[in-house]
Amino acid sequence: MNLITSVAVLADIIRQGGVIAYPTEGVWGLGCDPFNHAAVKRILALKDRPESKGLILIAGEANALSAWKETLDAAAYQRLISDNAMPTSWVVPDTHIAPSWVRGEHQSVAIRLSQHPPVQTLCLAFQGVLVSTSANPAGLAPAMSAEEVHLYFGDRIDAIFDAPLGNASQPSQVKDILTDAVFRA
């Protein structure tokens, strides 16, 4: 198990097309550079997930989401960059910012501004948004520890971020940024 505590080393792995596992607010996630098609394809293969479903992007600071400011009205953009009582991934209209292999069959992308310090420091070290999808093969429960990540994926991922899991009791809720409709509670 390749446990790494250095966010600088993890960011370099991601920049080189690597796939890592990292602790999010409530479950372990798999992440990579969303603009690296080969890395995203690796995650989809690991999870046995079709590209058409799309993936969530995660950011560590509001500045990383400035590209979407152009596509949203002021109130919607404020929701995107605001702290929430529970982790919330917002489905945001998007036809040209996120790559098609991240959006899937959608004209939108789900984005979360994380309040979890390990995610924030990782995204800051990478200097951008990351793919964020639960660390589990299709049909299995999301990993809740580095050991479970290793059991699921072994050496098929490049590193595991040795940091604590957040206190949320489940994966992020997913809501529409424009209508507030709930896709996943």
mmCIF file of the C-alpha atoms, coordinates in Angstrom:
data_MODEL
# 
_entry.id   MODEL 
# 
loop_
_atom_site.group_PDB 
_atom_site.id 
_atom_site.type_symbol 
_atom_site.label_atom_id 
_atom_site.label_alt_id 
_atom_site.label_comp_id 
_atom_site.label_asym_id 
_atom_site.label_entity_id 
_atom_site.label_seq_id 
_atom_site.pdbx_PDB_ins_code 
_atom_site.Cartn_x 
_atom_site.Cartn_y 
_atom_site.Cartn_z 
_atom_site.occupancy 
_atom_site.B_iso_or_equiv 
_atom_site.pdbx_formal_charge 
_atom_site.auth_seq_id 
_atom_site.auth_comp_id 
_atom_site.auth_asym_id 
_atom_site.auth_atom_id 
_atom_site.pdbx_PDB_model_num 
ATOM 1   C CA . MET A 1 1   ? 0.000   0.000  0.000   1.00 0.00 ? 1   MET A CA 1 
ATOM 2   C CA . ASN A 1 2   ? 1.590   3.275  -1.174  1.00 0.00 ? 2   ASN A CA 1 
ATOM 3   C CA . LEU A 1 3   ? 0.553   5.652  1.656   1.00 0.00 ? 3   LEU A CA 1 
ATOM 4   C CA . ILE A 1 4   ? 1.798   9.217  1.095   1.00 0.00 ? 4   ILE A CA 1 
ATOM 5   C CA . THR A 1 5   ? 1.397   12.207 3.404   1.00 0.00 ? 5   THR A CA 1 
ATOM 6   C CA . SER A 1 6   ? 3.007   14.854 1.165   1.00 0.00 ? 6   SER A CA 1 
ATOM 7   C CA . VAL A 1 7   ? 0.464   16.795 -0.903  1.00 0.00 ? 7   VAL A CA 1 
ATOM 8   C CA . ALA A 1 8   ? 3.341   18.012 -3.110  1.00 0.00 ? 8   ALA A CA 1 
ATOM 9   C CA . VAL A 1 9   ? 4.224   14.415 -4.013  1.00 0.00 ? 9   VAL A CA 1 
ATOM 10  C CA . LEU A 1 10  ? 0.549   13.551 -4.568  1.00 0.00 ? 10  LEU A CA 1 
ATOM 11  C CA . ALA A 1 11  ? 0.073   16.620 -6.785  1.00 0.00 ? 11  ALA A CA 1 
ATOM 12  C CA . ASP A 1 12  ? 3.073   15.546 -8.880  1.00 0.00 ? 12  ASP A CA 1 
ATOM 13  C CA . ILE A 1 13  ? 1.600   12.053 -9.254  1.00 0.00 ? 13  ILE A CA 1 
ATOM 14  C CA . ILE A 1 14  ? -1.670  13.595 -10.453 1.00 0.00 ? 14  ILE A CA 1 
ATOM 15  C CA . ARG A 1 15  ? 0.128   15.971 -12.865 1.00 0.00 ? 15  ARG A CA 1 
ATOM 16  C CA . GLN A 1 16  ? 1.919   12.943 -14.358 1.00 0.00 ? 16  GLN A CA 1 
ATOM 17  C CA . GLY A 1 17  ? -1.408  11.249 -15.111 1.00 0.00 ? 17  GLY A CA 1 
ATOM 18  C CA . GLY A 1 18  ? -1.673  9.263  -11.903 1.00 0.00 ? 18  GLY A CA 1 
ATOM 19  C CA . VAL A 1 19  ? -4.757  8.142  -10.007 1.00 0.00 ? 19  VAL A CA 1 
ATOM 20  C CA . ILE A 1 20  ? -4.858  8.491  -6.242  1.00 0.00 ? 20  ILE A CA 1 
ATOM 21  C CA . ALA A 1 21  ? -7.258  7.726  -3.417  1.00 0.00 ? 21  ALA A CA 1 
ATOM 22  C CA . TYR A 1 22  ? -7.935  10.390 -0.818  1.00 0.00 ? 22  TYR A CA 1 
ATOM 23  C CA . PRO A 1 23  ? -10.234 10.947 2.155   1.00 0.00 ? 23  PRO A CA 1 
ATOM 24  C CA . THR A 1 24  ? -13.164 13.270 1.521   1.00 0.00 ? 24  THR A CA 1 
ATOM 25  C CA . GLU A 1 25  ? -15.782 14.622 3.900   1.00 0.00 ? 25  GLU A CA 1 
ATOM 26  C CA . GLY A 1 26  ? -17.531 11.268 4.358   1.00 0.00 ? 26  GLY A CA 1 
ATOM 27  C CA . VAL A 1 27  ? -16.036 8.513  2.168   1.00 0.00 ? 27  VAL A CA 1 
ATOM 28  C CA . TRP A 1 28  ? -12.781 7.782  0.377   1.00 0.00 ? 28  TRP A CA 1 
ATOM 29  C CA . GLY A 1 29  ? -12.539 9.077  -3.161  1.00 0.00 ? 29  GLY A CA 1 
ATOM 30  C CA . LEU A 1 30  ? -10.556 8.399  -6.304  1.00 0.00 ? 30  LEU A CA 1 
ATOM 31  C CA . GLY A 1 31  ? -9.050  11.425 -7.972  1.00 0.00 ? 31  GLY A CA 1 
ATOM 32  C CA . CYS A 1 32  ? -7.054  12.539 -10.970 1.00 0.00 ? 32  CYS A CA 1 
ATOM 33  C CA . ASP A 1 33  ? -6.561  15.490 -13.279 1.00 0.00 ? 33  ASP A CA 1 
ATOM 34  C CA . PRO A 1 34  ? -9.945  15.933 -14.983 1.00 0.00 ? 34  PRO A CA 1 
ATOM 35  C CA . PHE A 1 35  ? -8.223  17.241 -18.134 1.00 0.00 ? 35  PHE A CA 1 
ATOM 36  C CA . ASN A 1 36  ? -6.161  14.060 -18.531 1.00 0.00 ? 36  ASN A CA 1 
ATOM 37  C CA . HIS A 1 37  ? -8.385  11.723 -20.548 1.00 0.00 ? 37  HIS A CA 1 
ATOM 38  C CA . ALA A 1 38  ? -6.224  8.646  -19.915 1.00 0.00 ? 38  ALA A CA 1 
ATOM 39  C CA . ALA A 1 39  ? -6.325  9.196  -16.133 1.00 0.00 ? 39  ALA A CA 1 
ATOM 40  C CA . VAL A 1 40  ? -10.100 9.640  -16.150 1.00 0.00 ? 40  VAL A CA 1 
ATOM 41  C CA . LYS A 1 41  ? -10.440 6.463  -18.240 1.00 0.00 ? 41  LYS A CA 1 
ATOM 42  C CA . ARG A 1 42  ? -8.365  4.603  -15.623 1.00 0.00 ? 42  ARG A CA 1 
ATOM 43  C CA . ILE A 1 43  ? -10.764 5.711  -12.873 1.00 0.00 ? 43  ILE A CA 1 
ATOM 44  C CA . LEU A 1 44  ? -13.784 4.675  -14.928 1.00 0.00 ? 44  LEU A CA 1 
ATOM 45  C CA . ALA A 1 45  ? -12.210 1.270  -15.556 1.00 0.00 ? 45  ALA A CA 1 
ATOM 46  C CA . LEU A 1 46  ? -11.326 0.822  -11.870 1.00 0.00 ? 46  LEU A CA 1 
ATOM 47  C CA . LYS A 1 47  ? -14.911 1.550  -10.900 1.00 0.00 ? 47  LYS A CA 1 
ATOM 48  C CA . ASP A 1 48  ? -16.479 -0.261 -13.879 1.00 0.00 ? 48  ASP A CA 1 
ATOM 49  C CA . ARG A 1 49  ? -18.395 2.974  -14.456 1.00 0.00 ? 49  ARG A CA 1 
ATOM 50  C CA . PRO A 1 50  ? -19.615 4.118  -17.864 1.00 0.00 ? 50  PRO A CA 1 
ATOM 51  C CA . GLU A 1 51  ? -18.289 7.468  -19.085 1.00 0.00 ? 51  GLU A CA 1 
ATOM 52  C CA . SER A 1 52  ? -21.856 8.539  -19.879 1.00 0.00 ? 52  SER A CA 1 
ATOM 53  C CA . LYS A 1 53  ? -22.690 8.935  -16.177 1.00 0.00 ? 53  LYS A CA 1 
ATOM 54  C CA . GLY A 1 54  ? -20.243 11.786 -15.656 1.00 0.00 ? 54  GLY A CA 1 
ATOM 55  C CA . LEU A 1 55  ? -18.055 12.517 -12.645 1.00 0.00 ? 55  LEU A CA 1 
ATOM 56  C CA . ILE A 1 56  ? -17.896 15.070 -9.839  1.00 0.00 ? 56  ILE A CA 1 
ATOM 57  C CA . LEU A 1 57  ? -15.192 17.727 -9.688  1.00 0.00 ? 57  LEU A CA 1 
ATOM 58  C CA . ILE A 1 58  ? -13.861 18.926 -6.344  1.00 0.00 ? 58  ILE A CA 1 
ATOM 59  C CA . ALA A 1 59  ? -12.099 22.175 -5.477  1.00 0.00 ? 59  ALA A CA 1 
ATOM 60  C CA . GLY A 1 60  ? -10.216 23.342 -2.413  1.00 0.00 ? 60  GLY A CA 1 
ATOM 61  C CA . GLU A 1 61  ? -10.840 27.069 -2.805  1.00 0.00 ? 61  GLU A CA 1 
ATOM 62  C CA . ALA A 1 62  ? -13.379 29.331 -4.512  1.00 0.00 ? 62  ALA A CA 1 
ATOM 63  C CA . ASN A 1 63  ? -10.790 30.766 -6.939  1.00 0.00 ? 63  ASN A CA 1 
ATOM 64  C CA . ALA A 1 64  ? -10.503 27.334 -8.591  1.00 0.00 ? 64  ALA A CA 1 
ATOM 65  C CA . LEU A 1 65  ? -14.146 27.678 -9.647  1.00 0.00 ? 65  LEU A CA 1 
ATOM 66  C CA . SER A 1 66  ? -13.860 31.094 -11.294 1.00 0.00 ? 66  SER A CA 1 
ATOM 67  C CA . ALA A 1 67  ? -14.358 29.652 -14.813 1.00 0.00 ? 67  ALA A CA 1 
ATOM 68  C CA . TRP A 1 68  ? -17.965 28.812 -13.881 1.00 0.00 ? 68  TRP A CA 1 
ATOM 69  C CA . LYS A 1 69  ? -18.615 32.386 -12.688 1.00 0.00 ? 69  LYS A CA 1 
ATOM 70  C CA . GLU A 1 70  ? -19.092 33.309 -16.345 1.00 0.00 ? 70  GLU A CA 1 
ATOM 71  C CA . THR A 1 71  ? -21.882 30.730 -16.766 1.00 0.00 ? 71  THR A CA 1 
ATOM 72  C CA . LEU A 1 72  ? -23.927 31.438 -13.619 1.00 0.00 ? 72  LEU A CA 1 
ATOM 73  C CA . ASP A 1 73  ? -25.879 34.373 -12.275 1.00 0.00 ? 73  ASP A CA 1 
ATOM 74  C CA . ALA A 1 74  ? -24.531 35.955 -9.075  1.00 0.00 ? 74  ALA A CA 1 
ATOM 75  C CA . ALA A 1 75  ? -26.871 34.052 -6.732  1.00 0.00 ? 75  ALA A CA 1 
ATOM 76  C CA . ALA A 1 76  ? -26.068 30.658 -8.252  1.00 0.00 ? 76  ALA A CA 1 
ATOM 77  C CA . TYR A 1 77  ? -22.332 31.334 -8.210  1.00 0.00 ? 77  TYR A CA 1 
ATOM 78  C CA . GLN A 1 78  ? -22.584 32.351 -4.548  1.00 0.00 ? 78  GLN A CA 1 
ATOM 79  C CA . ARG A 1 79  ? -24.268 28.996 -3.771  1.00 0.00 ? 79  ARG A CA 1 
ATOM 80  C CA . LEU A 1 80  ? -21.429 27.200 -5.578  1.00 0.00 ? 80  LEU A CA 1 
ATOM 81  C CA . ILE A 1 81  ? -18.717 28.870 -3.487  1.00 0.00 ? 81  ILE A CA 1 
ATOM 82  C CA . SER A 1 82  ? -20.542 29.016 -0.136  1.00 0.00 ? 82  SER A CA 1 
ATOM 83  C CA . ASP A 1 83  ? -20.018 26.793 2.866   1.00 0.00 ? 83  ASP A CA 1 
ATOM 84  C CA . ASN A 1 84  ? -22.827 24.283 3.387   1.00 0.00 ? 84  ASN A CA 1 
ATOM 85  C CA . ALA A 1 85  ? -23.991 22.507 6.519   1.00 0.00 ? 85  ALA A CA 1 
ATOM 86  C CA . MET A 1 86  ? -23.392 19.206 4.726   1.00 0.00 ? 86  MET A CA 1 
ATOM 87  C CA . PRO A 1 87  ? -21.086 18.449 1.788   1.00 0.00 ? 87  PRO A CA 1 
ATOM 88  C CA . THR A 1 88  ? -22.944 19.484 -1.368  1.00 0.00 ? 88  THR A CA 1 
ATOM 89  C CA . SER A 1 89  ? -22.031 18.843 -4.986  1.00 0.00 ? 89  SER A CA 1 
ATOM 90  C CA . TRP A 1 90  ? -23.838 21.290 -7.261  1.00 0.00 ? 90  TRP A CA 1 
ATOM 91  C CA . VAL A 1 91  ? -24.903 20.346 -10.787 1.00 0.00 ? 91  VAL A CA 1 
ATOM 92  C CA . VAL A 1 92  ? -23.836 23.351 -12.870 1.00 0.00 ? 92  VAL A CA 1 
ATOM 93  C CA . PRO A 1 93  ? -24.599 24.053 -16.550 1.00 0.00 ? 93  PRO A CA 1 
ATOM 94  C CA . ASP A 1 94  ? -21.432 23.405 -18.525 1.00 0.00 ? 94  ASP A CA 1 
ATOM 95  C CA . THR A 1 95  ? -20.881 22.823 -22.206 1.00 0.00 ? 95  THR A CA 1 
ATOM 96  C CA . HIS A 1 96  ? -17.259 23.903 -22.608 1.00 0.00 ? 96  HIS A CA 1 
ATOM 97  C CA . ILE A 1 97  ? -15.308 24.151 -19.321 1.00 0.00 ? 97  ILE A CA 1 
ATOM 98  C CA . ALA A 1 98  ? -15.163 20.559 -18.089 1.00 0.00 ? 98  ALA A CA 1 
ATOM 99  C CA . PRO A 1 99  ? -14.108 17.974 -20.697 1.00 0.00 ? 99  PRO A CA 1 
ATOM 100 C CA . SER A 1 100 ? -16.795 15.789 -22.247 1.00 0.00 ? 100 SER A CA 1 
ATOM 101 C CA . TRP A 1 101 ? -15.272 12.701 -20.584 1.00 0.00 ? 101 TRP A CA 1 
ATOM 102 C CA . VAL A 1 102 ? -16.011 14.315 -17.187 1.00 0.00 ? 102 VAL A CA 1 
ATOM 103 C CA . ARG A 1 103 ? -19.503 15.619 -18.096 1.00 0.00 ? 103 ARG A CA 1 
ATOM 104 C CA . GLY A 1 104 ? -20.540 12.314 -19.657 1.00 0.00 ? 104 GLY A CA 1 
ATOM 105 C CA . GLU A 1 105 ? -23.813 12.559 -21.535 1.00 0.00 ? 105 GLU A CA 1 
ATOM 106 C CA . HIS A 1 106 ? -24.767 15.748 -19.685 1.00 0.00 ? 106 HIS A CA 1 
ATOM 107 C CA . GLN A 1 107 ? -24.634 19.444 -20.539 1.00 0.00 ? 107 GLN A CA 1 
ATOM 108 C CA . SER A 1 108 ? -23.642 20.028 -16.919 1.00 0.00 ? 108 SER A CA 1 
ATOM 109 C CA . VAL A 1 109 ? -21.062 18.982 -14.371 1.00 0.00 ? 109 VAL A CA 1 
ATOM 110 C CA . ALA A 1 110 ? -21.296 18.336 -10.633 1.00 0.00 ? 110 ALA A CA 1 
ATOM 111 C CA . ILE A 1 111 ? -18.889 20.487 -8.594  1.00 0.00 ? 111 ILE A CA 1 
ATOM 112 C CA . ARG A 1 112 ? -18.132 20.585 -4.867  1.00 0.00 ? 112 ARG A CA 1 
ATOM 113 C CA . LEU A 1 113 ? -16.135 23.171 -2.967  1.00 0.00 ? 113 LEU A CA 1 
ATOM 114 C CA . SER A 1 114 ? -14.740 21.028 -0.170  1.00 0.00 ? 114 SER A CA 1 
ATOM 115 C CA . GLN A 1 115 ? -14.477 22.217 3.404   1.00 0.00 ? 115 GLN A CA 1 
ATOM 116 C CA . HIS A 1 116 ? -12.373 19.176 4.369   1.00 0.00 ? 116 HIS A CA 1 
ATOM 117 C CA . PRO A 1 117 ? -8.779  20.332 5.105   1.00 0.00 ? 117 PRO A CA 1 
ATOM 118 C CA . PRO A 1 118 ? -6.972  17.356 3.465   1.00 0.00 ? 118 PRO A CA 1 
ATOM 119 C CA . VAL A 1 119 ? -8.950  17.886 0.236   1.00 0.00 ? 119 VAL A CA 1 
ATOM 120 C CA . GLN A 1 120 ? -8.316  21.626 0.369   1.00 0.00 ? 120 GLN A CA 1 
ATOM 121 C CA . THR A 1 121 ? -4.550  21.200 0.744   1.00 0.00 ? 121 THR A CA 1 
ATOM 122 C CA . LEU A 1 122 ? -4.429  18.553 -1.992  1.00 0.00 ? 122 LEU A CA 1 
ATOM 123 C CA . CYS A 1 123 ? -6.336  20.750 -4.473  1.00 0.00 ? 123 CYS A CA 1 
ATOM 124 C CA . LEU A 1 124 ? -4.175  23.749 -3.568  1.00 0.00 ? 124 LEU A CA 1 
ATOM 125 C CA . ALA A 1 125 ? -1.000  21.729 -4.145  1.00 0.00 ? 125 ALA A CA 1 
ATOM 126 C CA . PHE A 1 126 ? -2.361  20.547 -7.498  1.00 0.00 ? 126 PHE A CA 1 
ATOM 127 C CA . GLN A 1 127 ? -3.498  24.105 -8.274  1.00 0.00 ? 127 GLN A CA 1 
ATOM 128 C CA . GLY A 1 128 ? -6.858  23.124 -9.667  1.00 0.00 ? 128 GLY A CA 1 
ATOM 129 C CA . VAL A 1 129 ? -9.942  20.975 -9.454  1.00 0.00 ? 129 VAL A CA 1 
ATOM 130 C CA . LEU A 1 130 ? -9.758  17.191 -9.250  1.00 0.00 ? 130 LEU A CA 1 
ATOM 131 C CA . VAL A 1 131 ? -12.047 14.366 -10.231 1.00 0.00 ? 131 VAL A CA 1 
ATOM 132 C CA . SER A 1 132 ? -13.846 13.149 -7.128  1.00 0.00 ? 132 SER A CA 1 
ATOM 133 C CA . THR A 1 133 ? -15.677 9.856  -7.248  1.00 0.00 ? 133 THR A CA 1 
ATOM 134 C CA . SER A 1 134 ? -16.209 7.367  -4.460  1.00 0.00 ? 134 SER A CA 1 
ATOM 135 C CA . ALA A 1 135 ? -13.463 4.770  -4.071  1.00 0.00 ? 135 ALA A CA 1 
ATOM 136 C CA . ASN A 1 136 ? -15.362 1.599  -4.843  1.00 0.00 ? 136 ASN A CA 1 
ATOM 137 C CA . PRO A 1 137 ? -16.055 -0.702 -7.760  1.00 0.00 ? 137 PRO A CA 1 
ATOM 138 C CA . ALA A 1 138 ? -19.646 -0.522 -9.063  1.00 0.00 ? 138 ALA A CA 1 
ATOM 139 C CA . GLY A 1 139 ? -22.099 -2.244 -6.770  1.00 0.00 ? 139 GLY A CA 1 
ATOM 140 C CA . LEU A 1 140 ? -19.881 -2.155 -3.666  1.00 0.00 ? 140 LEU A CA 1 
ATOM 141 C CA . ALA A 1 141 ? -19.997 0.275  -0.734  1.00 0.00 ? 141 ALA A CA 1 
ATOM 142 C CA . PRO A 1 142 ? -17.607 3.242  -0.805  1.00 0.00 ? 142 PRO A CA 1 
ATOM 143 C CA . ALA A 1 143 ? -14.321 2.636  0.986   1.00 0.00 ? 143 ALA A CA 1 
ATOM 144 C CA . MET A 1 144 ? -14.248 4.037  4.516   1.00 0.00 ? 144 MET A CA 1 
ATOM 145 C CA . SER A 1 145 ? -10.526 3.533  5.169   1.00 0.00 ? 145 SER A CA 1 
ATOM 146 C CA . ALA A 1 146 ? -7.196  3.355  3.369   1.00 0.00 ? 146 ALA A CA 1 
ATOM 147 C CA . GLU A 1 147 ? -7.217  -0.386 4.025   1.00 0.00 ? 147 GLU A CA 1 
ATOM 148 C CA . GLU A 1 148 ? -10.556 -0.784 2.226   1.00 0.00 ? 148 GLU A CA 1 
ATOM 149 C CA . VAL A 1 149 ? -9.217  1.274  -0.694  1.00 0.00 ? 149 VAL A CA 1 
ATOM 150 C CA . HIS A 1 150 ? -6.255  -1.101 -0.882  1.00 0.00 ? 150 HIS A CA 1 
ATOM 151 C CA . LEU A 1 151 ? -8.544  -4.158 -0.736  1.00 0.00 ? 151 LEU A CA 1 
ATOM 152 C CA . TYR A 1 152 ? -10.613 -2.783 -3.623  1.00 0.00 ? 152 TYR A CA 1 
ATOM 153 C CA . PHE A 1 153 ? -7.802  -1.570 -5.881  1.00 0.00 ? 153 PHE A CA 1 
ATOM 154 C CA . GLY A 1 154 ? -4.452  -2.897 -4.646  1.00 0.00 ? 154 GLY A CA 1 
ATOM 155 C CA . ASP A 1 155 ? -1.591  -1.577 -6.773  1.00 0.00 ? 155 ASP A CA 1 
ATOM 156 C CA . ARG A 1 156 ? -3.914  -0.455 -9.599  1.00 0.00 ? 156 ARG A CA 1 
ATOM 157 C CA . ILE A 1 157 ? -3.854  3.068  -8.118  1.00 0.00 ? 157 ILE A CA 1 
ATOM 158 C CA . ASP A 1 158 ? -0.676  5.108  -7.761  1.00 0.00 ? 158 ASP A CA 1 
ATOM 159 C CA . ALA A 1 159 ? -0.998  6.349  -4.177  1.00 0.00 ? 159 ALA A CA 1 
ATOM 160 C CA . ILE A 1 160 ? -3.240  6.684  -1.151  1.00 0.00 ? 160 ILE A CA 1 
ATOM 161 C CA . PHE A 1 161 ? -3.284  10.030 0.684   1.00 0.00 ? 161 PHE A CA 1 
ATOM 162 C CA . ASP A 1 162 ? -2.521  9.242  4.324   1.00 0.00 ? 162 ASP A CA 1 
ATOM 163 C CA . ALA A 1 163 ? -4.901  11.738 5.934   1.00 0.00 ? 163 ALA A CA 1 
ATOM 164 C CA . PRO A 1 164 ? -8.070  11.505 8.046   1.00 0.00 ? 164 PRO A CA 1 
ATOM 165 C CA . LEU A 1 165 ? -11.559 10.972 6.710   1.00 0.00 ? 165 LEU A CA 1 
ATOM 166 C CA . GLY A 1 166 ? -14.052 13.754 7.446   1.00 0.00 ? 166 GLY A CA 1 
ATOM 167 C CA . ASN A 1 167 ? -16.984 13.499 9.827   1.00 0.00 ? 167 ASN A CA 1 
ATOM 168 C CA . ALA A 1 168 ? -19.845 13.372 7.301   1.00 0.00 ? 168 ALA A CA 1 
ATOM 169 C CA . SER A 1 169 ? -21.940 10.242 7.599   1.00 0.00 ? 169 SER A CA 1 
ATOM 170 C CA . GLN A 1 170 ? -22.422 9.732  3.837   1.00 0.00 ? 170 GLN A CA 1 
ATOM 171 C CA . PRO A 1 171 ? -21.247 10.910 0.411   1.00 0.00 ? 171 PRO A CA 1 
ATOM 172 C CA . SER A 1 172 ? -22.077 14.487 -0.598  1.00 0.00 ? 172 SER A CA 1 
ATOM 173 C CA . GLN A 1 173 ? -25.610 15.416 -1.466  1.00 0.00 ? 173 GLN A CA 1 
ATOM 174 C CA . VAL A 1 174 ? -26.062 16.386 -5.125  1.00 0.00 ? 174 VAL A CA 1 
ATOM 175 C CA . LYS A 1 175 ? -28.312 19.353 -5.967  1.00 0.00 ? 175 LYS A CA 1 
ATOM 176 C CA . ASP A 1 176 ? -29.148 21.429 -9.028  1.00 0.00 ? 176 ASP A CA 1 
ATOM 177 C CA . ILE A 1 177 ? -27.519 24.876 -8.724  1.00 0.00 ? 177 ILE A CA 1 
ATOM 178 C CA . LEU A 1 178 ? -30.399 26.589 -10.560 1.00 0.00 ? 178 LEU A CA 1 
ATOM 179 C CA . THR A 1 179 ? -33.477 24.874 -9.099  1.00 0.00 ? 179 THR A CA 1 
ATOM 180 C CA . ASP A 1 180 ? -32.190 23.441 -5.780  1.00 0.00 ? 180 ASP A CA 1 
ATOM 181 C CA . ALA A 1 181 ? -33.675 20.073 -6.835  1.00 0.00 ? 181 ALA A CA 1 
ATOM 182 C CA . VAL A 1 182 ? -32.048 17.165 -4.982  1.00 0.00 ? 182 VAL A CA 1 
ATOM 183 C CA . PHE A 1 183 ? -30.547 14.375 -7.128  1.00 0.00 ? 183 PHE A CA 1 
ATOM 184 C CA . ARG A 1 184 ? -28.902 12.530 -4.219  1.00 0.00 ? 184 ARG A CA 1 
ATOM 185 C CA . ALA A 1 185 ? -29.709 13.214 -0.580  1.00 0.00 ? 185 ALA A CA 1 
# 
